[in-house]
Every structure is written in C-alpha cells, then in structure tokens.
Amino acid sequence: MLDKLFKTFTLSESEKKKFKKIEAALDERYPIGEDPWGLNVNKAKKSLQKIYPIYKHYFKSRVFGKENVEDKPYMVVANHTGQIAIDGMLLSTSFVTDVYPPRILRPMVERFFTALPFVAPWAAEGGSVLGDRTNCLKLLKKGQSILVFPEGVKGITKSTSEFYKMKPFTRGFFRMCAATGTEILPVGIVGAEEFFPYVYHPRKIAKLFGLPGLPLSANYFPLPSPVDIHIGKPFKIPEGLDQDSPDKDIDEQVFQVEKLIKDLVEEGLEKRRPFWANAVGPKK
Amino acid sequence: MIKLNDIKSILIIGAGGGLAKLTASLIAQKYPEISIHGVDPRDTDFLIRKENIKYQRMKYTRGNFERLFRDNSFDMVLHLGRLSHSASDTASLTKRLDLNLMGTSKILELSLKHKIRKVLIMSTYHVYGALHDNPVFLDEESPLKASIKYPELRDVVEMDQIATNWMWKNQNEIETIVLRPCSIIGPQIKNTMSQYLTTPYVPVPIDFNPMFQFIHEFDMAKVIIKCLDKVPTGIYNVAPDEIIGLNEAKEHLDIPFIPAPIFLLEQAAKIVKMAWNFPDYFINYIKYSCIIDNSELKKHIGEEFCRFGPKDTLELLKLD
C-alpha cells in the first residue's frame, strides 16, 4: 500500500530519463533563467518533477491532438472545470511533458490570485502571470504561448448540476489574438469536474460575503478522476479583424471558438475512461 | 533642442547627494567649459572641488532660491534634491512636504522667470506604487497609484504631478525632463533600497519574491547627462532591461538575512515605526513587483545605455 503510494508521487526511472531530455530542451528554449514576470526556469523544472507524478499517476492524464501543435506561439483556450484551477496546472504540465517541443505556457490568472502569499510567487515561477492586456500583448510579442480560460472564475464555480456546461466566453483573449495575429489553440478538458463530484454553490450567500463562489462539497481533496486533454486544430484569426473591431464581429468569432471547445468536450465525454463519479455528471 | 555644448552653466540642486556628485564630476570632466554650481543644505566642505565646480551650502528657502537665481545666470537646472524618506525622520515630515512640493514649485517658477533653457527633475518609480495587480512594464502613462495604500508617499506623487503639469503647460517656453528611475544603487547612494540590500540580518519575505530593476549609480549619472544632451521634453522611465528576483539578489549579495512571512514584517514595521523612522511603505516594494518600461527613453538614447547588469551592480555594491 505504502509502496503504491510512494510510486504514485515519485518519478519512475524511465520518467527520470524523459525528464532529462525535457530539461535540456527547456534550457535551450529559455536561456535566461528568470524573466520580468517572475518565471524562473530552474525552479519551474523542480516543481515539474513534483507535479508530473500527480499529473501522470494520480490523475492519469492523457493528451489527444498533440499533432495539432506546431513550434510557434499560441493562445491556448480551454474550458474551465474543477472548483480550483488544477485543470490549468495539468494543461500546463502537458505542454511541457507531452507536447513537442516542450514549452512553458503562461497562464493568465485572476487579480486576487497575485496577492496570495506562497501560492502567487510559486505559480509565477512556473509561468503564471496577471491576466492583464499589457502582460498578454507583451508576452505574445515575445513569442510566448498564453493559456486562458475565458469563462473566468465562473467556470470553476459550478455546482454538480452545471458540470461541463460552459459559461459564456469573454472577448479579451480574442482581441489580443487579433492585435498580434496569434492563432488560437482550442482545448477541451474532460475529467476535472469529477475531482469534486458533489458540490453546491449557494450563490446568494457567496455574493453576500463578496466571494466568487462558496463550494459546499462532499470532499475537499480532489478525487483521482482520470483527465483527458483534447487539443483541437488551430483557429486562425480572420483577415480584417483587429483589436478595435466592433463587439458584434468579435462575438461571432468568439462563439466559433466556444463551439470548437464544446465539440472537443463532448467528444471527450464519449471517450472518457470509467470512474465512479462520472455518474453524477452528464450522461454522454 | 538645447545641447550641453551650447551652454555655459548648470545649477545642481541637492549637490551633496551621491548621484549629484557623480553627475557633476562626469559633466566637469567631459565639458570643462561648463561651470557647475551645486547647492545643498548639507555640509559641502567635504565635496571634491574642481576648477569648474562650485559648491554652496544653502538652506532651501524661498529667499535663498530667489537670490541664487538672481545673482547667477544658469542655462540648465538639475533638480536632484528630492528629500527621500530614508533621509528624513518623522519630525521632518513638514520639511519634506515643504521642500518636495513648495520647493519644487518655486524652483520651476524661478526657472521660467529667469529663462532657464532646460530643467531636469528627478522623480522615482515609487510613484506607480507596488501593487499586486501591476502589469509588468509600467509605461509613463500608467496611473500613479503609490499613495493609495501609503499616504506618506503623497509628497512623492504630488511632486511628480507638479513637475509634469508644469512641464506640459510651459513646453513651448522651456525644455523639461522628468525622470522616473528604478532603484538606484551604488556605494555612494544611501537610499532605502541600498541600505536594505547591504544591511545584514534584515528580514526577507519567504512568501513573496518580487522582481526588481536596479540601475548602478554610474549608469544613472550617464543617463542624466545623455538626457540633458539628447532627450526632448517629456517623462521618462529609467531602468535597465535585465531584472532580478529579490531572493536571487539577496543570495547574490551573500549577506545573512532573516526569512520571515510578510504579515510578520508588516506588523514589525508598525512597531519599529513608533521607535524611529522607518518607511513602512517599503514593505510593499519587497512584496509586489513594480517593473517599469524603458522603451520611451531608449528611443532617444539608444538600446545600450547600461554598462552594468543587475548582478554586476550588486557585485559592485558588495565590494563597497
């Protein structure tokens, strides 16, 4: 039992070999160890060694559609699930360990997150940045790939009855892509909602306390639900659109991206592996 | 645009400061025909005299400034005399407000009256404030939010605003440059950041690791000279391209420090402040990043304006 637990949270010999190659590729890609946003590649590599066993052995993550990713910057856009942003951590891990060439995604985080002691600097060392347009534009211009969840906090504050029902996307990410000509990489994540299968958000009480959500859950430690990451084909920004295009034109495109991700999620739900908590979510 | 080769005299306010001394020496060396007149309320006897540098100990009063401008004919004015929090004690809050706000207004008013051709005012990056939701690379148009949390920074923000408002209002009559440099460090600089970095056993937060831009005093002095010569009216951030995290900076300096969570430091700062002067706003600057964008300045003085990177700068600080 203890032996199994130990294996779950440590790297196997073959994984250690794989990591050496990944680390060499990261050193080549990020020759300057620290960047102005706080990314520290050496510390990110150390964190990754701890996260990878959780990603691979605990959540048994799989990645589909790796062939859609080329060696260029993308705006990675995904559905948001699972009460806390574990999905972001798993998706970022997949882009370093399962996608070639490995790259550190720059997840855009909420403002409150950057004020959290310990967590904020740790996440920044791993690549996260404040979700601000100035940051986003500068990173894209520097050739970095961004990770966004356009559903925002609403995406991870869903009660069981709302699992896998995507909240409307905001437009900001699309305007940034239009400004820089960056392609969008749609991603559907399946399996993360079941980390906390029985959850209810009393929204009125949460609003009273000024909180984005108040999860009343049967468990507060994530269950080992298997996670599938489905990467779709890149979405090119149509010609004629720019950062200042009217909302109407932007909304049409955002809706298309939303639809692509919805399709990936539905496809993922059909293919997902059996887990007892799947019963509480959508039946597909 | 007026150039250093076209002028005969410069007034340096705050000439006793480390950066002012360095700037005066560099100008004196490169432009021996320019006469430099330095004023400072501190003792100026220890300052090194050169043929073309004259120092005058002078109390900063309205009358003294009026006499100074009346009795001399200056072409350029360098206002490097902002009274910082580290140099003053709590009792001198009024003095700080008087000099930084009233003093700056008076200097600008006299500069216009006496037909000074170019004025350079030294502000600071502190005006932007160190806040958790600061984007990385704050440009000159970013809001000045320093006094939102710490009212004692009001004089710093207001001095900057007095200078910039005056600058735009009088842009057709006088060239004005407002510089907002990042942390200037060096053996001659005695600001809060230099003291914090070089004092052993100072607390360092374990739960935050802000990024910093450090400019060496020598590089900063050279930037000032380039600004006097090449830069048109405007506000400019001054910072090198390279950045460094606080933890790495501290480790690089190899000075023993005390790791502590920030909430303890905040409480400790309040207690320490009761006993003697401590700029408690500084806690925020070792908690959150305040990284400034230098692209506007680079348009005028070129890409490579810093000789020392952050690690070299810290290395030189270590040698002191």
Interface residues (C-beta under 8 A of the other chain):
Chain A: E34 D35 P36 W37 G38 N40 R111 T114 A115 P117 F118 A120 P121 A124 E125 V129 L130 D132 R133 T134 N135 K138
Chain B: H132 D133 N134 P135 V136 F137 I206 D207 F208 N209 M211 I243 I244 G245 E248 P261 I262 F263 Y288 S289 I291
